[in-house]
Amino acid sequence: MSDITVDSGNPAYDCRDNCFAIIETATNKLVTGISRTKIPNTITSIGDFAFLAIQYFTDLIIPSQVTSIGHAAFLGCDLQSITSFAATPPQLSDGILGVFSDAHYSIPLYVPCGSSSQYASAWPNFTNVSERLPYIYEFRTTTISYLENRGEISVLGQPTCVNPYATIMAVANPGYRFQGWIGGDTSNPRTVHITSDTLIIASFVEVVDDIETAESSVQIFTKENSIYVNGSEGESLIVFDVYGRIIYQGTAEDNKPYKLPQTGVYMVKVGESPVQKVVIK
């Protein structure tokens, strides 16, 4: 099943907020969902077998008002992560083994700030529990088609309960350059204060001629397992991997080798110049 709709005149059930699920209107219980389901924030419970054997339903987000989850609600789902925004762990009708019977209990379980001990007690099988801000934040580009992959966003620093700031960097693919963030901000890297549900979008434009590339005189090249940077003496230099981990941060020096720990793809940011990708073979 790839779609769910409910007639607007149905007195007992609804499909609010285009959520691709059947909701029992009087009780706010989610009765049936599919892989495309986004559980609405108004839901207070998830019914028995609600997502029974739903393929590709991999990332479960439980809204803050959910207080109970029914028998075998996620039986047969290949869950890869669970994010719960409920400060009090939802009650599981027949225990954790009944509700999450097929789950790999080492998958990430993200819970609200200050509630990890409650979840450890109520949902003891999960071993990879961490606290996160009670918001949904997403960073994406204006083009998400595999046919036109203009660039990507690397998260250099995730927001935490102690430090609610995300540090992100837009990285253009060859043939494109970073234009700015939707809304007008052009800083790159950019620091974002996460205080609510947040969507940040990066925009990239095609490099149409040599005038575009003339913006930067920085030359970056590789030799063996090192990166060399020329034309940037004294400017800031950041090298990070595809996971957003900073490998080096300091001041650039011409013709100085910056040795990298292993082969792979790296991103290099020099001063205000566009981010460049390099490959260490």
N, C-alpha and C positions, 0 to 999 in steps of 0.2 A: 504494500500500500504506500503510495507516494503523496497522498493528499487526504485531508479531512475537512469537511464542511458540515455545518449544521444550519438548517433552515431558520431564518430569523424569527419565524413565528412559533418555533418549538417551545412549548411551555415548561419543559423539564430540563433541557440541555442547551448548551451554547458553545460557541467556539470563539470566545472573546479575543480581542487584540490580534487576530490572525495568527493564533498560536499553533494551528495544526494539531488540535487535541479536542476531545469531547469532555466538556465540563458539566457536572451536575450543578445546575444553577443555584438551587436552594441551599446547598451545602458547601459550594466552592470546592468540590472534590474533583480532581482530575481522574477521569474514568479510563480513557484510552488515549495513548499517544503513538507517534511514529518517529522515525529518525529525524524529521525536520522540526519536531516539536520544540518550542521555547516555552517553558512552564511560566505562566503569567504570575506576576507579583501578588495577585489577589487569591491565589490558591492556598487553601489551608490544609489539604490532605491529598495524598496520592493513593489511589485505590488498588485493590488486589489485581495482580497480573497486568497492571496498566501499560507496561512496556515489555510484555512477555516476548522474548525471542526477537526483539527489534534489532536488526543488523544496522551497523554504522551509527547506532546511538552510543557514542563513545565518551562524551564529556557532559556529565550531569551537573546542572546548576539548580540548586534547591533554594527557592525564594525564602525570605525571612519569616513569612507567616505560616509556613508549613509546620504542623505539629505532629503529624503521624504519616507513616508510610505502610501500605498494606502488604499482604502476603505475596511473596514472589514477584514483587512489582518490577524488578529488574532481572528476573531469571532469563538467562540466555543472552544478555547484553554483554558486549565486550567493552566494558567501561575502562577508559584510560585515565580518567581523573574525575574527582567529585569536588564540587565547590558548594558549600552550604553557607547561606547567609543567615540561617536561624541561630540566634545566640544560644538558645536551649536546644539540644539535640532532639530532632523529631523522634517520637516513639515508634519503634519497629514492631509491627503487630505480632510477629512470631520470631523475634530475635534477628540478629544480624545475619545468621546463616540462612534464614528463610528469605529475607528481603534481598540480600546480596550474595546469594548462594554460589554464583559463578564468578564472582569478582576475584581479582588478584589483590590481595590485601596490602601489597606493597605499593599500589598506585597512590599518587598524591591525593590527600584529603585536605582541602583548604577550608578553614573554619574562621569565624569572626575573631577579632582581637579579644584576648582575655578568656576564650572559651575552650582552649585546647584540653585542659584538664577534665572538663565536663564530657567532651567527646571521647577522651581516652577511657573514661569510666563507662559511658553509655554504648560506645561502639568500639570495644576493646580489640577487635581483630585487626583493625587498620594500624599499620606500623609507621606510616609516612605522613604524619599529621603536622601541619604548619598553619600559623595564623596569618591572615591577610586582611586588608582593608575591606569594609563592607560595601564595596562598589564594583561595578563592572567597568573595566577600562580596556580599550582596544586601540591599537595603533595599526593603520593600514594605508595603502597607497590608493591613488585614484584609479589605477588600472590593476585589476586582479585576474585578468585573463592570461592564461599561459601563452597565448599567441602574442601578447604584447606585454612582456615583463620589463617595465621601464626601470624599476628599482625596488628596493626593499627598505624596511626599517629595522634597525638593530637596537635592542633594548640594552643599554649599557648599565643601567641601574634600576632594579625593580623597587617600587614603593613598598614600604613595610609599615607595621603598626607604629614603630618608633620614628621612622623617617618617611613621611607620606609623599615623597617626591620620586618621580620617574625621570631618568635621563635617557633620551632617545636620540638616535642619529639616522638621518636619511642617507642611503647609499645608492647612487645612480649606477645603472648598468651601462656598459659601453654603448655609445651612441646617444646617450641622454645625459641631462644634468638636473640636479635638484633645483626646483624653482621656488619652493616655499611651502609652508604649511597652510592648509585651507583655513582662512580667517585672517591671514596677513603676516603672521610671524615668519621670519626668515632665518632665525638663529639655528645653527647646526654645528655641534649638538644642541639639543634643547632640553631644558629642565621644566617638568610639568608638575604642579602641585595638585595631587589627586584629593579632591574634597567631595566628589559626587561621581555618578556614572559619567564616564568620559570617553569620547571618541576623537582621536587625533588622526588627521589624514594628511599625507605628504603628496605633493604634486611634482611631477617630473615633466620636462619638455625635451623634445628631440633636438639634438645638435645638428643644425642644418648646414653649417659651413665652417670654415676655419676661424671665422670671427668669434664663434662661441668658444672654441678651445683656446683662443688667445687670451682669455681672461686670466689664465694661470700660467706662469713660467716655471712652475715646479716640475722637476723631472724625478720620477720614481722608477727604479729598476731593481732587479734581483740578481744575485750571484750566489750560487751554491745555496746555503740555507740562511742568507742574510738579505735584508732590504737596505738599499742605498737611496738617499734623498739629496738632490742637488738643487741649487737656486732658492734655498729656504733658510739660509744661515740665521740662527737666532729666533726663528719662529717656533711656535708650539707644535709638538708632534705627538700624535696618538696612533698607536697600532692596536687593533683589536681583532679577535677571531670571529667566525660566523655565529658564535653563540653570544656575542656581545661582551666577552671577557676582555678586559684591557691587558694587552701583552706588554706594552711599553707606553709610558707617558713622560714627556720631558721636553727638552729643547733640541731642535734639529741642528745638525752640523753637516756641512757638505762633505760627501765622500766617506762618511763614517759608516761602518757596517753595523746594522742592528740585527743581531743574531736571533732567529726564531726557534722555538723549541722543537718544531716538527714540520713536516710537509703539510700542505693544505692551502686553503683560501684565507686571505687576510684583507682587512680594510685599513687604509692609511689616510689620516686626516692631518694636513699640514696647514697651520694658520687658518686663513679664511678661504683657502682653495677648496674646490670640490673634493669629496671623498673619492679615493681611487681603490679599485680592487687589484690585488696582486696574487699570484699563485706561486707557491714554493713547491717545486717538484723534487 
